[in-house]
Amino acid sequence: MSKLLIVGTVAFDAIETPFGKTDKILGGAGTFIGLSASFFNVDSAIVSVVGEDFPQEYLDLLQQKNINIEGIEVVKGGKTFFWSGRYHNDMNSRDTLATELNVLADFNPVVPQAYKDAEIVMLGNLHPLVQSSVLNQMTQKPKLVVLDTMNFWMDCALPELLDVMKRVDVITINDEEARQLSGEYSLVKAAAKIHTMGPKYVVIKKGEHGALLFHNKEVFFAPALPLEEVFDPTGAGDTFAGGFSGYIAQTGDTSFSNMKNAIIYGSNLASFCVEKFGTQRMEQLQKEEVLSRLQQFKSLTQFEIELE
Amino acid sequence: MSKLLIVGTVAFDAIETPFGKTDKILGGAGTFIGLSASFFNVDSAIVSVVGEDFPQEYLDLLQQKNINIEGIEVVKGGKTFFWSGRYHNDMNSRDTLATELNVLADFNPVVPQAYKDAEIVMLGNLHPLVQSSVLNQMTQKPKLVVLDTMNFWMDCALPELLDVMKRVDVITINDEEARQLSGEYSLVKAAAKIHTMGPKYVVIKKGEHGALLFHNKEVFFAPALPLEEVFDPTGAGDTFAGGFSGYIAQTGDTSFSNMKNAIIYGSNLASFCVEKFGTQRMEQLQKEEVLSRLQQFKSLTQFEIELE
Protein backbone atom coordinates (compact mmCIF):
# COMPACT_ATOMS: atom_id res chain seq x y z
CA MET A 1 0.00 0.00 0.00
CA SER A 2 1.54 3.30 -1.11
CA LYS A 3 1.50 6.45 0.98
CA LEU A 4 -0.34 9.39 -0.53
CA LEU A 5 0.45 12.81 0.88
CA ILE A 6 -2.18 15.47 0.18
CA VAL A 7 -1.83 19.18 0.81
CA GLY A 8 -4.91 21.35 0.33
CA THR A 9 -7.49 23.50 2.06
CA VAL A 10 -9.90 22.07 4.61
CA ALA A 11 -12.58 24.70 4.81
CA PHE A 12 -16.14 25.94 5.02
CA ASP A 13 -18.13 26.48 1.82
CA ALA A 14 -21.49 28.18 1.37
CA ILE A 15 -23.00 27.43 -2.02
CA GLU A 16 -25.91 28.73 -4.06
CA THR A 17 -27.09 26.93 -7.18
CA PRO A 18 -30.34 27.14 -9.16
CA PHE A 19 -31.42 24.12 -7.04
CA GLY A 20 -30.96 25.65 -3.62
CA LYS A 21 -28.43 27.01 -1.16
CA THR A 22 -26.44 25.78 1.81
CA ASP A 23 -25.20 27.26 5.07
CA LYS A 24 -21.53 26.78 5.90
CA ILE A 25 -20.72 23.16 5.05
CA LEU A 26 -17.56 21.10 4.83
CA GLY A 27 -15.45 22.00 1.81
CA GLY A 28 -11.91 22.66 0.61
CA ALA A 29 -9.61 21.12 -2.00
CA GLY A 30 -7.83 18.91 0.55
CA THR A 31 -11.16 17.55 1.78
CA PHE A 32 -12.44 16.64 -1.69
CA ILE A 33 -9.09 15.16 -2.74
CA GLY A 34 -8.92 13.11 0.46
CA LEU A 35 -12.49 11.80 0.25
CA SER A 36 -12.02 10.85 -3.39
CA ALA A 37 -8.66 9.13 -2.84
CA SER A 38 -10.14 7.25 0.13
CA PHE A 39 -12.07 5.13 -2.35
CA PHE A 40 -8.78 3.39 -3.09
CA ASN A 41 -6.58 1.18 -0.99
CA VAL A 42 -4.05 3.82 0.08
CA ASP A 43 -2.44 5.19 3.23
CA SER A 44 -3.24 8.88 2.88
CA ALA A 45 -2.66 11.98 4.98
CA ILE A 46 -3.85 15.56 4.61
CA VAL A 47 -1.63 18.54 5.45
CA SER A 48 -3.79 21.60 6.08
CA VAL A 49 -4.89 24.19 8.63
CA VAL A 50 -8.26 24.98 10.26
CA GLY A 51 -9.49 27.31 13.02
CA GLU A 52 -10.87 26.50 16.43
CA ASP A 53 -14.37 26.90 14.92
CA PHE A 54 -13.90 23.77 12.80
CA PRO A 55 -16.28 21.03 14.01
CA GLN A 56 -14.72 17.91 15.46
CA GLU A 57 -17.28 15.83 13.54
CA TYR A 58 -15.70 16.94 10.24
CA LEU A 59 -12.27 15.81 11.45
CA ASP A 60 -13.83 12.56 12.64
CA LEU A 61 -15.36 12.06 9.21
CA LEU A 62 -11.95 12.29 7.53
CA GLN A 63 -10.49 9.85 10.06
CA GLN A 64 -13.34 7.42 9.48
CA LYS A 65 -12.31 7.44 5.82
CA ASN A 66 -8.84 6.27 6.97
CA ILE A 67 -7.24 9.61 6.26
CA ASN A 68 -4.42 10.57 8.62
CA ILE A 69 -5.17 14.07 9.97
CA GLU A 70 -2.07 14.56 12.12
CA GLY A 71 -0.95 17.20 9.59
CA ILE A 72 -4.13 19.26 9.90
CA GLU A 73 -3.14 22.05 12.29
CA VAL A 74 -5.91 23.47 14.48
CA VAL A 75 -5.11 27.12 15.27
CA LYS A 76 -6.29 28.15 18.73
CA GLY A 77 -8.61 31.17 18.50
CA GLY A 78 -8.35 31.08 14.71
CA LYS A 79 -11.14 30.98 12.13
CA THR A 80 -11.32 28.45 9.30
CA PHE A 81 -10.93 29.45 5.64
CA PHE A 82 -14.36 30.26 4.18
CA TRP A 83 -15.49 30.44 0.54
CA SER A 84 -18.92 31.32 -0.74
CA GLY A 85 -20.11 31.23 -4.33
CA ARG A 86 -23.18 31.35 -6.53
CA TYR A 87 -23.47 29.26 -9.71
CA HIS A 88 -25.24 30.59 -12.77
CA ASN A 89 -27.97 28.67 -14.56
CA ASP A 90 -25.55 26.98 -16.93
CA MET A 91 -23.54 25.63 -13.94
CA ASN A 92 -20.36 26.39 -15.87
CA SER A 93 -19.72 29.84 -14.43
CA ARG A 94 -19.98 31.20 -10.92
CA ASP A 95 -19.55 34.37 -8.88
CA THR A 96 -17.45 34.33 -5.75
CA LEU A 97 -19.50 35.99 -2.99
CA ALA A 98 -16.90 35.79 -0.22
CA THR A 99 -13.34 34.59 0.36
CA GLU A 100 -12.14 34.81 3.96
CA LEU A 101 -8.60 33.45 4.19
CA ASN A 102 -8.50 33.50 8.03
CA VAL A 103 -5.97 30.90 9.28
CA LEU A 104 -4.95 30.11 5.69
CA ALA A 105 -3.22 33.51 5.45
CA ASP A 106 -0.33 32.28 7.66
CA PHE A 107 -0.43 28.61 6.73
CA ASN A 108 2.93 26.96 7.25
CA PRO A 109 2.50 23.32 6.21
CA VAL A 110 4.15 20.67 8.38
CA VAL A 111 4.43 17.20 6.86
CA PRO A 112 4.02 14.45 9.51
CA GLN A 113 7.22 12.44 10.01
CA ALA A 114 5.56 9.23 8.81
CA TYR A 115 4.64 10.75 5.44
CA LYS A 116 7.95 12.41 4.55
CA ASP A 117 8.74 9.36 2.44
CA ALA A 118 5.32 9.21 0.71
CA GLU A 119 5.54 7.71 -2.78
CA ILE A 120 2.80 9.93 -4.21
CA VAL A 121 2.36 13.63 -3.40
CA MET A 122 -0.79 15.50 -4.42
CA LEU A 123 -0.30 19.26 -4.18
CA GLY A 124 -3.80 20.75 -4.11
CA ASN A 125 -4.53 24.28 -5.31
CA LEU A 126 -2.72 26.62 -2.87
CA HIS A 127 -0.01 29.29 -2.95
CA PRO A 128 2.95 27.81 -4.89
CA LEU A 129 5.27 28.61 -1.95
CA VAL A 130 3.15 26.34 0.27
CA GLN A 131 3.34 23.63 -2.40
CA SER A 132 7.15 24.05 -2.60
CA SER A 133 7.46 23.94 1.17
CA VAL A 134 5.80 20.52 1.24
CA LEU A 135 8.24 19.19 -1.38
CA ASN A 136 11.17 20.63 0.63
CA GLN A 137 10.15 18.49 3.61
CA MET A 138 10.23 15.19 1.75
CA THR A 139 13.17 13.03 2.85
CA GLN A 140 12.95 10.84 -0.23
CA LYS A 141 12.17 11.74 -3.82
CA PRO A 142 8.53 10.80 -4.41
CA LYS A 143 7.65 8.45 -7.23
CA LEU A 144 5.12 10.96 -8.56
CA VAL A 145 4.25 14.55 -7.68
CA VAL A 146 0.94 15.92 -8.98
CA LEU A 147 0.23 19.65 -8.86
CA ASP A 148 -3.12 21.39 -9.16
CA THR A 149 -3.22 25.16 -9.56
CA MET A 150 -5.39 27.95 -10.93
CA ASN A 151 -5.34 31.26 -12.79
CA PHE A 152 -5.21 33.24 -9.51
CA TRP A 153 -1.60 32.08 -8.92
CA MET A 154 -0.67 32.79 -12.55
CA ASP A 155 -1.80 36.37 -11.96
CA CYS A 156 -0.32 36.89 -8.48
CA ALA A 157 2.58 34.47 -7.99
CA LEU A 158 3.81 33.40 -11.42
CA PRO A 159 7.54 33.16 -10.60
CA GLU A 160 6.79 30.97 -7.56
CA LEU A 161 4.40 28.86 -9.63
CA LEU A 162 7.03 28.37 -12.36
CA ASP A 163 9.52 27.32 -9.67
CA VAL A 164 7.32 24.61 -8.19
CA MET A 165 6.27 23.45 -11.66
CA LYS A 166 9.90 22.46 -12.36
CA ARG A 167 9.66 19.98 -9.49
CA VAL A 168 6.44 18.15 -10.40
CA ASP A 169 5.64 15.27 -12.76
CA VAL A 170 1.97 15.99 -13.47
CA ILE A 171 0.06 19.26 -13.61
CA THR A 172 -3.74 19.46 -13.66
CA ILE A 173 -5.31 22.72 -14.85
CA ASN A 174 -8.40 23.71 -16.76
CA ASP A 175 -8.46 24.68 -20.44
CA GLU A 176 -8.57 28.44 -19.92
CA GLU A 177 -5.70 28.25 -17.43
CA ALA A 178 -3.65 26.12 -19.85
CA ARG A 179 -4.17 28.82 -22.47
CA GLN A 180 -3.21 31.60 -20.03
CA LEU A 181 -0.12 29.78 -18.79
CA SER A 182 1.16 28.92 -22.28
CA GLY A 183 -0.11 31.79 -24.40
CA GLU A 184 -1.34 29.19 -26.90
CA TYR A 185 -5.01 28.78 -27.86
CA SER A 186 -4.66 25.23 -29.22
CA LEU A 187 -4.62 22.82 -26.26
CA VAL A 188 -2.17 20.58 -28.13
CA LYS A 189 0.28 23.47 -28.42
CA ALA A 190 -0.48 24.62 -24.87
CA ALA A 191 0.35 21.18 -23.47
CA ALA A 192 3.59 21.04 -25.47
CA LYS A 193 4.65 24.39 -24.03
CA ILE A 194 3.72 23.40 -20.48
CA HIS A 195 5.84 20.24 -20.88
CA THR A 196 8.86 22.53 -21.34
CA MET A 197 8.07 24.22 -18.00
CA GLY A 198 8.61 20.98 -16.09
CA PRO A 199 5.64 18.58 -15.93
CA LYS A 200 6.12 15.53 -18.16
CA TYR A 201 2.36 14.90 -17.93
CA VAL A 202 -0.22 17.61 -18.51
CA VAL A 203 -3.86 17.02 -17.60
CA ILE A 204 -6.23 19.62 -19.02
CA LYS A 205 -9.66 19.60 -17.35
CA LYS A 206 -12.57 20.75 -19.51
CA GLY A 207 -15.38 20.35 -16.97
CA GLU A 208 -18.48 18.85 -18.60
CA HIS A 209 -16.37 18.29 -21.74
CA GLY A 210 -13.99 15.84 -20.06
CA ALA A 211 -10.22 15.84 -19.58
CA LEU A 212 -7.16 15.41 -21.76
CA LEU A 213 -3.89 13.77 -20.70
CA PHE A 214 -0.79 14.77 -22.68
CA HIS A 215 2.64 13.13 -22.50
CA ASN A 216 5.05 14.16 -25.25
CA LYS A 217 3.31 13.13 -28.48
CA GLU A 218 0.78 10.89 -26.74
CA VAL A 219 -2.70 12.04 -25.81
CA PHE A 220 -5.62 10.39 -24.05
CA PHE A 221 -9.12 11.70 -23.48
CA ALA A 222 -11.56 10.87 -20.67
CA PRO A 223 -15.09 12.16 -21.22
CA ALA A 224 -17.25 13.47 -18.44
CA LEU A 225 -20.27 11.22 -17.98
CA PRO A 226 -23.33 12.90 -19.52
CA LEU A 227 -25.61 13.54 -16.52
CA GLU A 228 -29.30 14.35 -16.29
CA GLU A 229 -28.54 17.04 -13.75
CA VAL A 230 -25.47 18.70 -12.29
CA PHE A 231 -26.54 19.70 -8.82
CA ASP A 232 -23.38 21.37 -7.49
CA PRO A 233 -20.03 21.43 -9.35
CA THR A 234 -18.06 22.50 -6.25
CA GLY A 235 -15.12 20.19 -5.66
CA ALA A 236 -15.42 18.29 -8.95
CA GLY A 237 -11.90 19.24 -10.07
CA ASP A 238 -10.43 18.27 -6.69
CA THR A 239 -12.38 15.02 -6.69
CA PHE A 240 -10.94 14.32 -10.14
CA ALA A 241 -7.40 14.97 -8.82
CA GLY A 242 -8.09 12.76 -5.77
CA GLY A 243 -9.30 9.92 -7.98
CA PHE A 244 -6.28 10.31 -10.24
CA SER A 245 -3.67 10.36 -7.48
CA GLY A 246 -5.49 7.77 -5.37
CA TYR A 247 -5.58 5.28 -8.23
CA ILE A 248 -1.88 5.83 -9.00
CA ALA A 249 -1.06 5.34 -5.30
CA GLN A 250 -3.09 2.14 -5.10
CA THR A 251 -1.54 0.62 -8.22
CA GLY A 252 1.97 2.02 -7.73
CA ASP A 253 2.17 2.24 -11.51
CA THR A 254 3.11 5.59 -13.07
CA SER A 255 3.15 4.42 -16.71
CA PHE A 256 1.18 6.38 -19.31
CA SER A 257 -1.21 3.49 -19.86
CA ASN A 258 -1.99 3.35 -16.14
CA MET A 259 -2.47 7.13 -16.07
CA LYS A 260 -5.21 6.60 -18.67
CA ASN A 261 -7.04 4.45 -16.13
CA ALA A 262 -6.33 7.04 -13.44
CA ILE A 263 -8.06 9.84 -15.35
CA ILE A 264 -11.01 7.56 -16.12
CA TYR A 265 -11.32 6.97 -12.37
CA GLY A 266 -10.93 10.69 -11.76
CA SER A 267 -13.82 11.41 -14.15
CA ASN A 268 -15.83 8.58 -12.63
CA LEU A 269 -15.53 9.91 -9.08
CA ALA A 270 -16.12 13.53 -10.16
CA SER A 271 -19.38 12.45 -11.81
CA PHE A 272 -20.67 11.46 -8.36
CA CYS A 273 -19.37 14.56 -6.60
CA VAL A 274 -21.65 16.90 -8.58
CA GLU A 275 -24.82 14.94 -7.77
CA LYS A 276 -25.34 16.53 -4.35
CA PHE A 277 -24.28 19.64 -2.43
CA GLY A 278 -20.70 19.76 -1.19
CA THR A 279 -19.20 16.50 0.04
CA GLN A 280 -22.55 14.76 0.69
CA ARG A 281 -22.40 12.36 -2.23
CA MET A 282 -18.74 11.47 -1.72
CA GLU A 283 -19.34 10.68 1.94
CA GLN A 284 -21.96 8.06 1.06
CA LEU A 285 -20.35 6.65 -2.06
CA GLN A 286 -20.10 2.85 -2.23
CA LYS A 287 -17.50 0.86 -4.14
CA GLU A 288 -20.21 -0.97 -6.11
CA GLU A 289 -21.54 2.33 -7.45
CA VAL A 290 -18.12 3.32 -8.74
CA LEU A 291 -17.57 -0.03 -10.43
CA SER A 292 -21.01 0.08 -12.01
CA ARG A 293 -20.30 3.56 -13.34
CA LEU A 294 -17.01 2.29 -14.73
CA GLN A 295 -19.10 0.05 -16.97
CA GLN A 296 -20.97 3.14 -18.13
CA PHE A 297 -17.67 4.80 -19.01
CA LYS A 298 -16.75 1.75 -21.06
CA SER A 299 -20.07 1.75 -22.96
CA LEU A 300 -19.67 5.47 -23.49
CA THR A 301 -16.26 5.30 -25.15
CA GLN A 302 -15.27 1.83 -26.25
CA PHE A 303 -15.84 0.78 -29.87
CA GLU A 304 -14.87 -2.04 -32.20
CA ILE A 305 -14.08 -1.14 -35.78
CA GLU A 306 -13.04 -3.95 -38.11
CA LEU A 307 -10.55 -2.67 -40.64
CA GLU A 308 -10.79 -4.06 -44.12
CA MET B 1 -23.36 -1.45 -52.27
CA SER B 2 -26.08 0.69 -50.73
CA LYS B 3 -27.45 3.81 -52.37
CA LEU B 4 -26.98 7.02 -50.40
CA LEU B 5 -29.20 9.93 -51.37
CA ILE B 6 -27.94 13.32 -50.23
CA VAL B 7 -29.85 16.59 -50.35
CA GLY B 8 -28.00 19.77 -49.49
CA THR B 9 -26.62 23.02 -50.82
CA VAL B 10 -23.92 23.12 -53.47
CA ALA B 11 -22.62 26.65 -53.23
CA PHE B 12 -19.93 29.30 -53.16
CA ASP B 13 -18.28 30.19 -49.85
CA ALA B 14 -15.95 33.09 -49.09
CA ILE B 15 -14.17 32.60 -45.79
CA GLU B 16 -12.03 34.72 -43.50
CA THR B 17 -10.10 33.18 -40.62
CA PRO B 18 -7.18 34.49 -38.55
CA PHE B 19 -5.00 32.53 -41.01
CA GLY B 20 -6.18 34.18 -44.21
CA LYS B 21 -9.10 34.65 -46.54
CA THR B 22 -10.46 33.11 -49.71
CA ASP B 23 -12.31 34.35 -52.77
CA LYS B 24 -15.45 32.46 -53.75
CA ILE B 25 -14.61 28.80 -53.42
CA LEU B 26 -16.57 25.55 -53.59
CA GLY B 27 -18.79 25.04 -50.53
CA GLY B 28 -22.23 23.95 -49.38
CA ALA B 29 -23.57 21.25 -47.08
CA GLY B 30 -24.31 18.85 -49.95
CA THR B 31 -20.76 19.24 -51.26
CA PHE B 32 -19.12 18.50 -47.91
CA ILE B 33 -21.48 15.59 -47.18
CA GLY B 34 -20.86 14.12 -50.63
CA LEU B 35 -17.07 14.46 -50.48
CA SER B 36 -16.97 12.90 -47.02
CA ALA B 37 -19.29 10.00 -47.91
CA SER B 38 -17.25 9.35 -51.07
CA PHE B 39 -14.51 7.96 -48.84
CA PHE B 40 -16.72 4.88 -48.44
CA ASN B 41 -17.84 2.26 -50.90
CA VAL B 42 -21.29 3.70 -51.67
CA ASP B 43 -23.42 4.67 -54.64
CA SER B 44 -24.25 8.26 -53.77
CA ALA B 45 -26.17 11.07 -55.45
CA ILE B 46 -26.60 14.73 -54.54
CA VAL B 47 -29.90 16.55 -55.05
CA SER B 48 -29.28 20.31 -55.18
CA VAL B 49 -29.46 23.43 -57.32
CA VAL B 50 -26.82 25.80 -58.71
CA GLY B 51 -26.78 28.77 -61.09
CA GLU B 52 -25.30 29.11 -64.55
CA ASP B 53 -22.28 30.76 -62.89
CA PHE B 54 -21.28 27.49 -61.23
CA PRO B 55 -17.99 26.21 -62.71
CA GLN B 56 -18.13 22.94 -64.63
CA GLU B 57 -14.86 21.92 -62.94
CA TYR B 58 -16.67 21.78 -59.56
CA LEU B 59 -19.31 19.47 -61.02
CA ASP B 60 -16.55 17.40 -62.61
CA LEU B 61 -14.84 17.14 -59.22
CA LEU B 62 -17.98 15.67 -57.64
CA GLN B 63 -18.33 13.20 -60.51
CA GLN B 64 -14.70 12.17 -60.20
CA LYS B 65 -15.53 11.25 -56.61
CA ASN B 66 -18.19 8.88 -57.99
CA ILE B 67 -21.06 11.07 -56.88
CA ASN B 68 -24.10 11.06 -59.19
CA ILE B 69 -24.93 14.69 -60.03
CA GLU B 70 -28.02 14.10 -62.17
CA GLY B 71 -30.07 15.63 -59.32
CA ILE B 72 -28.09 18.90 -59.28
CA GLU B 73 -30.26 21.27 -61.27
CA VAL B 74 -28.42 24.04 -63.17
CA VAL B 75 -30.72 27.06 -63.47
CA LYS B 76 -30.20 28.95 -66.73
CA GLY B 77 -29.37 32.60 -66.00
CA GLY B 78 -29.47 31.89 -62.27
CA LYS B 79 -26.84 32.65 -59.67
CA THR B 80 -25.49 30.08 -57.20
CA PHE B 81 -26.16 30.30 -53.46
CA PHE B 82 -23.37 32.29 -51.79
CA TRP B 83 -22.31 32.44 -48.15
CA SER B 84 -19.55 34.49 -46.65
CA GLY B 85 -18.34 34.46 -43.07
CA ARG B 86 -15.55 35.56 -40.79
CA TYR B 87 -14.29 33.37 -37.92
CA HIS B 88 -13.17 34.90 -34.65
CA ASN B 89 -9.83 34.11 -33.07
CA ASP B 90 -11.23 31.24 -31.01
CA MET B 91 -12.57 29.57 -34.21
CA ASN B 92 -15.72 28.63 -32.31
CA SER B 93 -17.79 31.64 -33.29
CA ARG B 94 -18.24 33.46 -36.57
CA ASP B 95 -20.02 36.40 -38.16
CA THR B 96 -22.00 35.90 -41.33
CA LEU B 97 -20.94 38.62 -43.76
CA ALA B 98 -23.29 37.72 -46.62
CA THR B 99 -26.02 35.21 -47.45
CA GLU B 100 -27.29 35.39 -51.02
CA LEU B 101 -29.93 32.70 -51.55
CA ASN B 102 -30.17 33.23 -55.33
CA VAL B 103 -31.38 29.99 -57.01
CA LEU B 104 -31.86 28.37 -53.59
CA ALA B 105 -34.87 30.63 -52.95
CA ASP B 106 -37.03 28.60 -55.38
CA PHE B 107 -35.33 25.24 -54.97
CA ASN B 108 -37.67 22.39 -55.81
CA PRO B 109 -35.70 19.18 -55.28
CA VAL B 110 -36.12 16.41 -57.83
CA VAL B 111 -34.84 12.98 -56.80
CA PRO B 112 -33.38 11.08 -59.79
CA GLN B 113 -35.43 7.99 -60.66
CA ALA B 114 -32.53 5.65 -59.87
CA TYR B 115 -32.26 6.93 -56.28
CA LYS B 116 -35.92 6.90 -55.28
CA ASP B 117 -35.26 3.54 -53.63
CA ALA B 118 -32.06 4.61 -51.85
CA GLU B 119 -31.52 2.69 -48.60
CA ILE B 120 -29.95 5.65 -46.79
CA VAL B 121 -31.15 9.24 -47.08
CA MET B 122 -29.08 12.12 -45.72
CA LEU B 123 -31.11 15.32 -45.47
CA GLY B 124 -28.58 18.14 -45.20
CA ASN B 125 -29.40 21.45 -43.53
CA LEU B 126 -32.12 23.10 -45.68
CA HIS B 127 -35.70 24.33 -45.32
CA PRO B 128 -37.68 21.48 -43.70
CA LEU B 129 -40.20 21.59 -46.57
CA VAL B 130 -37.40 20.78 -49.01
CA GLN B 131 -36.34 17.91 -46.75
CA SER B 132 -39.94 16.63 -46.61
CA SER B 133 -40.30 16.93 -50.38
CA VAL B 134 -37.34 14.59 -50.84
CA LEU B 135 -38.89 12.00 -48.52
CA ASN B 136 -42.22 12.32 -50.39
CA GLN B 137 -40.48 11.25 -53.60
CA MET B 138 -39.08 8.01 -52.20
CA THR B 139 -40.84 4.98 -53.68
CA GLN B 140 -39.61 2.69 -50.91
CA LYS B 141 -39.20 3.34 -47.21
CA PRO B 142 -35.47 3.97 -46.66
CA LYS B 143 -33.60 1.84 -44.16
CA LEU B 144 -32.34 4.98 -42.43
CA VAL B 145 -33.12 8.68 -42.77
CA VAL B 146 -30.68 11.14 -41.21
CA LEU B 147 -31.64 14.79 -40.79
CA ASP B 148 -29.34 17.73 -40.15
CA THR B 149 -30.84 21.08 -39.24
CA MET B 150 -30.03 24.32 -37.44
CA ASN B 151 -31.44 27.02 -35.14
CA PHE B 152 -32.50 29.17 -38.12
CA TRP B 153 -35.28 26.67 -38.98
CA MET B 154 -36.31 26.41 -35.33
CA ASP B 155 -36.84 30.17 -35.38
CA CYS B 156 -38.51 30.48 -38.79
CA ALA B 157 -40.10 27.15 -39.72
CA LEU B 158 -40.65 25.21 -36.49
CA PRO B 159 -43.96 23.50 -37.46
CA GLU B 160 -42.45 22.28 -40.74
CA LEU B 161 -39.32 21.14 -38.90
CA LEU B 162 -41.39 19.21 -36.34
CA ASP B 163 -43.27 17.58 -39.24
CA VAL B 164 -40.17 16.29 -41.00
CA MET B 165 -38.63 15.23 -37.69
CA LYS B 166 -41.46 12.71 -37.25
CA ARG B 167 -40.27 10.97 -40.42
CA VAL B 168 -36.57 10.58 -39.66
CA ASP B 169 -34.53 8.03 -37.70
CA VAL B 170 -31.50 10.14 -36.79
CA ILE B 171 -31.17 13.86 -36.15
CA THR B 172 -27.81 15.65 -35.95
CA ILE B 173 -27.74 19.06 -34.28
CA ASN B 174 -25.31 21.01 -32.14
CA ASP B 175 -25.56 21.40 -28.37
CA GLU B 176 -27.09 24.88 -28.38
CA GLU B 177 -29.67 23.80 -30.95
CA ALA B 178 -30.55 20.71 -28.91
CA ARG B 179 -31.15 22.99 -25.93
CA GLN B 180 -33.28 25.39 -27.98
CA LEU B 181 -35.34 22.61 -29.56
CA SER B 182 -36.00 20.81 -26.27
CA GLY B 183 -36.03 23.64 -23.75
CA GLU B 184 -33.72 21.49 -21.59
CA TYR B 185 -30.22 22.56 -20.58
CA SER B 186 -28.96 19.06 -19.73
CA LEU B 187 -28.07 17.28 -22.98
CA VAL B 188 -29.27 13.98 -21.51
CA LYS B 189 -32.71 15.48 -20.91
CA ALA B 190 -32.61 17.32 -24.24
CA ALA B 191 -31.95 14.08 -26.13
CA ALA B 192 -34.77 12.30 -24.27
CA LYS B 193 -37.19 15.05 -25.27
CA ILE B 194 -36.03 15.05 -28.89
CA HIS B 195 -36.60 11.27 -28.99
CA THR B 196 -40.28 11.97 -28.33
CA MET B 197 -40.38 14.27 -31.37
CA GLY B 198 -39.54 11.40 -33.72
CA PRO B 199 -35.85 10.56 -34.11
CA LYS B 200 -34.90 7.32 -32.34
CA TYR B 201 -31.26 8.38 -32.53
CA VAL B 202 -30.05 11.83 -31.50
CA VAL B 203 -26.55 12.97 -32.37
CA ILE B 204 -25.46 16.12 -30.54
CA LYS B 205 -22.42 17.79 -32.08
CA LYS B 206 -20.21 19.77 -29.70
CA GLY B 207 -17.57 20.97 -32.19
CA GLU B 208 -14.09 20.74 -30.68
CA HIS B 209 -15.65 18.90 -27.71
CA GLY B 210 -16.80 15.91 -29.80
CA ALA B 211 -20.22 14.38 -30.39
CA LEU B 212 -22.75 12.37 -28.37
CA LEU B 213 -25.03 9.66 -29.76
CA PHE B 214 -28.19 8.96 -27.76
CA HIS B 215 -30.61 6.05 -28.25
CA ASN B 216 -33.14 5.56 -25.47
CA LYS B 217 -31.03 4.97 -22.35
CA GLU B 218 -27.85 4.26 -24.31
CA VAL B 219 -25.22 6.89 -24.97
CA PHE B 220 -21.92 6.92 -26.84
CA PHE B 221 -19.34 9.65 -27.11
CA ALA B 222 -16.87 10.33 -29.94
CA PRO B 223 -14.22 12.93 -29.11
CA ALA B 224 -12.90 15.41 -31.61
CA LEU B 225 -9.23 14.74 -32.28
CA PRO B 226 -7.14 17.35 -30.45
CA LEU B 227 -5.45 19.30 -33.24
CA GLU B 228 -2.46 21.62 -33.26
CA GLU B 229 -4.36 24.06 -35.42
CA VAL B 230 -7.90 24.44 -36.72
CA PHE B 231 -7.46 26.25 -40.00
CA ASP B 232 -11.08 26.59 -41.19
CA PRO B 233 -14.07 24.97 -39.43
CA THR B 234 -16.40 25.51 -42.43
CA GLY B 235 -18.09 22.26 -43.41
CA ALA B 236 -16.89 20.25 -40.40
CA GLY B 237 -20.45 19.42 -39.28
CA ASP B 238 -21.47 18.41 -42.80
CA THR B 239 -18.32 16.33 -43.19
CA PHE B 240 -19.21 14.62 -39.91
CA ALA B 241 -22.72 13.87 -41.24
CA GLY B 242 -21.27 12.61 -44.53
CA GLY B 243 -18.89 10.27 -42.71
CA PHE B 244 -21.71 9.03 -40.50
CA SER B 245 -24.18 8.34 -43.30
CA GLY B 246 -21.50 7.08 -45.70
CA TYR B 247 -20.27 4.50 -43.21
CA ILE B 248 -23.81 3.33 -42.48
CA ALA B 249 -24.46 3.04 -46.23
CA GLN B 250 -21.26 1.07 -46.82
CA THR B 251 -21.92 -1.38 -44.00
CA GLY B 252 -25.72 -1.55 -44.39
CA ASP B 253 -25.87 -1.97 -40.61
CA THR B 254 -28.11 0.40 -38.64
CA SER B 255 -27.52 -1.15 -35.20
CA PHE B 256 -26.50 1.08 -32.29
CA SER B 257 -23.09 -0.54 -32.06
CA ASN B 258 -22.44 0.16 -35.74
CA MET B 259 -23.61 3.75 -35.28
CA LYS B 260 -20.84 4.11 -32.69
CA ASN B 261 -18.35 3.31 -35.44
CA ALA B 262 -20.17 5.69 -37.77
CA ILE B 263 -19.75 8.66 -35.46
CA ILE B 264 -16.09 7.78 -34.90
CA TYR B 265 -15.67 7.89 -38.70
CA GLY B 266 -17.63 11.14 -38.79
CA SER B 267 -15.26 12.69 -36.24
CA ASN B 268 -12.29 11.23 -38.06
CA LEU B 269 -13.23 12.78 -41.42
CA ALA B 270 -14.21 16.11 -39.84
CA SER B 271 -10.76 16.32 -38.24
CA PHE B 272 -9.26 16.46 -41.75
CA CYS B 273 -11.82 18.92 -43.10
CA VAL B 274 -10.69 21.71 -40.76
CA GLU B 275 -7.02 21.42 -41.72
CA LYS B 276 -7.33 23.53 -44.88
CA PHE B 277 -9.67 26.11 -46.39
CA GLY B 278 -12.99 24.87 -47.72
CA THR B 279 -13.00 21.48 -49.44
CA GLN B 280 -9.25 21.44 -50.19
CA ARG B 281 -8.26 18.83 -47.63
CA MET B 282 -11.22 16.55 -48.38
CA GLU B 283 -10.44 16.61 -52.10
CA GLN B 284 -6.93 15.26 -51.51
CA LEU B 285 -7.69 12.88 -48.65
CA GLN B 286 -6.29 9.35 -49.01
CA LYS B 287 -7.73 6.20 -47.46
CA GLU B 288 -4.44 5.46 -45.68
CA GLU B 289 -4.60 8.80 -43.88
CA VAL B 290 -8.08 8.05 -42.57
CA LEU B 291 -7.08 4.58 -41.36
CA SER B 292 -3.99 5.94 -39.68
CA ARG B 293 -6.06 8.56 -37.91
CA LEU B 294 -8.48 5.83 -36.82
CA GLN B 295 -5.56 4.40 -34.85
CA GLN B 296 -5.14 7.81 -33.21
CA PHE B 297 -8.82 7.76 -32.21
CA LYS B 298 -8.27 4.36 -30.62
CA SER B 299 -5.21 5.52 -28.66
CA LEU B 300 -7.15 8.59 -27.63
CA THR B 301 -10.10 6.77 -26.11
CA GLN B 302 -9.48 3.07 -25.54
CA PHE B 303 -8.40 1.90 -22.08
CA GLU B 304 -8.00 -1.36 -20.18
CA ILE B 305 -8.98 -1.39 -16.54
CA GLU B 306 -8.64 -4.65 -14.64
CA LEU B 307 -11.35 -4.91 -12.01
CA GLU B 308 -10.38 -6.50 -8.74
Interface residues (C-beta under 8 A of the other chain):
Chain A: N89 D90 Y185 S186 L187 V188 K189 K206 H209 G210 L212 E218 V219 F220 F221 P223 P226 L227 E228 E229 V230 S257 K260 N261 I264 Y265 L291 L294 S299 L300 T301 Q302 F303 E304 I305 L307
Chain B: N89 D90 Y185 S186 L187 V188 K189 K206 H209 G210 L212 E218 V219 F220 F221 P223 P226 L227 E228 E229 V230 S257 K260 N261 I264 Y265 L291 L294 S299 L300 T301 Q302 F303 E304 I305 L307
